Amino acid sequence: MADAILSGIAVEIIKKLGSQVLQETRLWWGVKEELEKLGGTVSTIQAVLLDAEEQYSQSHQVKDWVDSLKEAFYDADDLLDEFSTDVLLKQMMTGNKMVKEVCLFFSSSNPFVYDLKMAHKIEKVRSKLDEIAANKKFHLDKLPEKTFPMSGEREQTHSSLPPVVVGREDDKKKIIDFLLSSSHGENVSIISIVGFGGLGKTTLAQLAYNDVVVKSNFELKMWVCISDNFEVKIIVEKILESLDGEKPKNLEMNTLKDRLHKKINEKKYLLVLDDLWNEDSEKWFKLKDLLVGSGSGSKIIVTTRLKNVAEMIGSTKTHDLQGLPVDDSWSLFANMAFKQGEVISLDHERIGKEIVAKCVRVTLAIIVIGRLLYSKNTIKEWQNFKEKEHPNMNEEGNSIIQTLRLSYNHLPSHLKCCFAYCKSYPKDYKINVPYLVNVWVAQGFIKSSNSEQSLQDVGLKYFKDLSWRSFFQEVEEDELGNLWSCKMHDSMHDLAAQVAEDEIILLNSDAKRVGKKTRHLSINFEVESWQKVANCLPNVSKVRTFISFSWSKNHDIKEVECDEIFSKLSRVRVLDLSGLGIMRVPRSIDKLKHLRFLDLSNNKGIEFLLDSIIKLQNLQTLYLNNCERLKQLPKHIKKLVSLQNLYLQGCVGLTHMPRGIGQLTALENLSVFMVAKDMGVSKRSGGLGELRDLNKLGGNLEIMNLRYVKNPASEFEAANLKEKQRLQSLTLSWKLGFRYDNNSDGGPDDVENDEEMSLEELRPHINLKWLIVSGCGRLLFPSWISSLTNLVGLRIDNCKKCQHFPPLDQFPSLKRLTIKNLTDLEYIESGISCDDALLFPSLESLRLLNCTNLKGWRRDTSTPQLLQFHCLYYLEIKSCPNLTSMPLIPSVQHLVLINASKKALEDKLKMKISVSQSNSCCSSVSPSQLKILQIENIEDLEVLPEDLWHLPSLEGLLIKACEELDLSDDIQWQYLRRL
């Protein structure tokens, strides 16, 4: 990583030297001269860094020179960062009585002393760089900057789709046959998938785990990644997390054991233990003893690289995974190396097959090399790669890391840094992509020559490029199509560890001490005492990253421990203290002047942030998600001039937004805006007008407590939402929003709003993709609603007095519609000017919940045409007792009916038409293709309706709280063959 990081730091140093902050500041002549000399030295060295990077892994001399240069570059960058920050602080504090005491070095008595000291520090750093440059005993050339095609210039692929899986049909069948077989004389049987890294063991386990027939064969399914750390307690916690969706916290082993036993007792389960390395039989049998007591036929899939592990755990069956067949190897390579898999020429095919042969049928190697050659079009380039670069692998896969490193070596410097940084994450960790990109920005890895371009957008392009080259896998998107999460293949993680060396440390024990060269540190073990963690950090004053992962959060951190850790992190840029039980953020946090990224999420005891946090002049990203007791933000938050992202999801305790927050015009994400209850009481409160100039806002914005707006028309217009073209999701909540209103205890202010409320002045930009309106009472839909042609999701919730809906049927992009707690609504449509052929042409999910007076979809039933949803996949109807008329649902595959009558169930099952009656391409699904049916609390249901007998494709039937239902008759089950 050292070779790659140098170029990035050099760019940062020159950028800071030319920054507006320093250029417009009156500097003592000595400081200015030293800064100019430093710029000259760095520019001279920068010219040969590309050549040094190419020779780094081939020459010990070059490596030693680059490593020493890296340390000096880091020191120079830190010093300039400190100086720039001090200048910003001076500009911010001037004339501000509140914080004069922090500006001692800028007071009238000693500005010369400060400048003199800074000049001396800069001279010392520059001399060190000059000395290193002079000691270069080898020649380096000035190489031209290479150009690398970004993902947008290539063939577009859907990032959320998994890589093409070929050649594993027989392997999948053998695994599934074992999973569906008898118990082999034991309650729990084990199959081990054995093979070296990169063959596709995890992918094969996923194929079997997600198979429809396998899913229906087990009551419980759990997936746990083990990797290097085999601790029984942690594994049990992970199993429970897989079952419950959340990690148990602060539980003793006996409690965990009892909880696991209750979960799996007498139940048939499937458990995957992915990437098992442990060869300690005592530890294994401690875990295995906890997994007994299940129902007969339970199965465990183990993936491992070691045959002796498969033998030690007593595998019932071992599946030795071999390389891909030759033809499948070539097919996979062609899909990766050529546009749409179309071979360019016979010569490309000949050389390509020779390259594939050197990959010895290893899936990951074939994918990575194929992607690497995608951008190399000429025969000469391919021939040169085959002869000079591509190593010969052997059948044991010993050169897999060497092969993967080829792809790493061909990355530009900035992508090398971004990839290597991911060593900070544990193996198999589900990485949040927006979080990762914000961290990359904070570390200075993201470069853009266009000052108007969002660095987050550039960072997402970097991520897509690395993902396209298979450095990331299992990439998932959110409901709006944004990149959301990913994982790294174990072998890719091994590569990141190799190239990062000791510069990045993932600390797995408080017994290990962190070395002086470590710049990025993350904690990934169960911390019993944060004091012990502090004790093992004697040399971390230069650390730029400090992150604690979930397994370190079982014990809360005390304020004094937090304070001590802060004292050792004077140069930290990324600080994640989420979920550590912090009650009060130590005042010493204001000493972390380099800090750019701070995560305090899930510290539910924090009530206030000290105003001294505004001294963090470089802070770009602040996460405060789920700090439920947080009452107010710093009153002078407008002083955080670098702030770009402020995440406040779940901060329902906020009383107001600070006045002046609207001056943070660099903000790109502001997840919550809380309207103050009484704007007249506090002069510190900012109204909706604070949003007027925040036109860079993107992502999600939720405006809460709109009921307290005194002059809706003028204040709504002052928010200027129509100019926020990057905004994707908008939530307008008259209380705290649908996530919290239904669970609140009410109170004297919780009076139902019976006044008509217009949203006309809250008009958003037409780019909006998601709109939620909650708690508005007698809602009047605005005229602009029909202009939101890009809308993908719409939710109307708790607008109980709302009686009329606008014509929504022609929304071309709407995929998800939820209508909940509209108790006065009788019909969703008037029936006027509705084109039945265009009834929600893209709608996939419809939820009608607690609409007690809803009678039907359309008031006017005189039209002879039969209404139908052409693409509806999911339909949920709950507590709508008067609903008797609905459009037909030929394509629905998942139907949920709760709190309804037997007749309602029968009517819904009859809502089908033959395919020949539909001219919609989406209606090609047969009326009998219903796959999942969930029914709950169906009145008078004594036997299952006969219509169920005509649903042979039904895969899942969930019945709950149907007390009169008799399921003893076998006849009603004989048609449901796939259940």
HELIX and SHEET records of a PDB file:
HELIX    1   1 ALA A    2  LEU A   17  1                                  16    
HELIX    2   2 GLN A   20  GLN A   23  1                                   4    
HELIX    3   3 TRP A   29  GLN A   46  1                                  18    
HELIX    4   4 LEU A   49  GLN A   55  1                                   7    
HELIX    5   5 HIS A   60  MET A   93  1                                  34    
HELIX    6   6 LYS A   97  VAL A  102  5                                   6    
HELIX    7   7 LEU A  104  PHE A  106  5                                   3    
HELIX    8   8 PRO A  111  ALA A  134  1                                  24    
HELIX    9   9 SER A  151  GLU A  153  5                                   3    
HELIX   10  10 GLU A  169  LEU A  180  1                                  12    
HELIX   11  11 LYS A  201  TYR A  209  1                                   9    
HELIX   12  12 VAL A  212  ASN A  217  1                                   6    
HELIX   13  13 VAL A  232  ASP A  244  1                                  13    
HELIX   14  14 MET A  253  ILE A  264  1                                  12    
HELIX   15  15 SER A  281  LEU A  290  1                                  10    
HELIX   16  16 LYS A  307  MET A  312  1                                   6    
HELIX   17  17 VAL A  326  ALA A  337  1                                  12    
HELIX   18  18 LYS A  339  GLY A  341  5                                   3    
HELIX   19  19 LEU A  346  LYS A  358  1                                  13    
HELIX   20  20 THR A  363  TYR A  374  1                                  12    
HELIX   21  21 ILE A  379  ASN A  384  1                                   6    
HELIX   22  22 PHE A  385  GLU A  389  3                                   5    
HELIX   23  23 ILE A  400  ASN A  409  1                                  10    
HELIX   24  24 SER A  413  ALA A  420  1                                   8    
HELIX   25  25 TYR A  421  SER A  424  5                                   4    
HELIX   26  26 VAL A  433  ALA A  442  1                                  10    
HELIX   27  27 LEU A  455  TRP A  468  1                                  14    
HELIX   28  28 ASP A  490  ALA A  500  1                                  11    
HELIX   29  29 GLU A  501  GLU A  503  5                                   3    
HELIX   30  30 TRP A  530  ASN A  535  1                                   6    
HELIX   31  31 SER A  550  SER A  552  5                                   3    
HELIX   32  32 GLU A  559  SER A  567  1                                   9    
HELIX   33  33 ARG A  587  LYS A  591  5                                   5    
HELIX   34  34 ASP A  611  LYS A  615  5                                   5    
HELIX   35  35 ILE A  637  LYS A  639  5                                   3    
HELIX   36  36 ILE A  661  GLN A  663  5                                   3    
HELIX   37  37 LEU A  688  LEU A  691  5                                   4    
HELIX   38  38 LEU A  706  TYR A  708  5                                   3    
HELIX   39  39 PRO A  712  ALA A  718  1                                   7    
HELIX   40  40 LEU A  721  GLU A  723  5                                   3    
HELIX   41  41 PHE A  738  ASP A  741  1                                   4    
HELIX   42  42 GLU A  760  LEU A  762  5                                   3    
HELIX   43  43 SER A  783  SER A  787  5                                   5    
HELIX   44  44 ASP A  836  LEU A  838  5                                   3    
HELIX   45  45 LYS A  902  LYS A  910  1                                   9    
HELIX   46  46 VAL A  915  GLN A  917  5                                   3    
HELIX   47  47 CYS A  921  SER A  924  5                                   4    
HELIX   48  48 GLU A  946  HIS A  950  5                                   5    
HELIX   49  49 ASP A  970  TRP A  973  5                                   4    
SHEET    1   A 5 LEU A 220  SER A 227  0                                        
SHEET    2   A 5 TYR A 269  LEU A 276  1                                        
SHEET    3   A 5 SER A 298  THR A 304  1                                        
SHEET    4   A 5 VAL A 188  VAL A 194  1                                        
SHEET    5   A 5 LYS A 317  ASP A 320  1                                        
SHEET    1   B 3 ILE A 431  ASN A 432  0                                        
SHEET    2   B 3 LEU A 483  LYS A 487 -1                                        
SHEET    3   B 3 GLN A 473  GLU A 477 -1                                        
SHEET    1   C 8 ILE A 504  LEU A 507  0                                        
SHEET    2   C 8 HIS A 520  ILE A 523  1                                        
SHEET    3   C 8 THR A 545  SER A 548  1                                        
SHEET    4   C 8 VAL A 574  ASP A 576  1                                        
SHEET    5   C 8 PHE A 597  ASP A 599  1                                        
SHEET    6   C 8 THR A 621  TYR A 623  1                                        
SHEET    7   C 8 ASN A 645  TYR A 647  1                                        
SHEET    8   C 8 ASN A 669  LEU A 670  1                                        
SHEET    1   D 2 MET A 657  PRO A 658  0                                        
SHEET    2   D 2 SER A 685  GLY A 686 -1                                        
SHEET    1   E11 VAL A 672  MET A 674  0                                        
SHEET    2   E11 GLY A 699  MET A 704  1                                        
SHEET    3   E11 LEU A 727  SER A 733  1                                        
SHEET    4   E11 TRP A 770  SER A 774  1                                        
SHEET    5   E11 GLY A 793  ASP A 797  1                                        
SHEET    6   E11 ARG A 816  LYS A 820  1                                        
SHEET    7   E11 SER A 845  LEU A 849  1                                        
SHEET    8   E11 TYR A 874  LYS A 878  1                                        
SHEET    9   E11 HIS A 894  SER A 901  1                                        
SHEET   10   E11 ILE A 932  GLU A 939  1                                        
SHEET   11   E11 GLY A 956  LYS A 960  1                                        
SHEET    1   F 2 GLU A 756  SER A 758  0                                        
SHEET    2   F 2 ARG A 778  LEU A 780  1                                        
SHEET    1   G 2 TYR A 827  GLU A 829  0                                        
SHEET    2   G 2 GLY A 856  ARG A 858  1                                        
END                                                                             
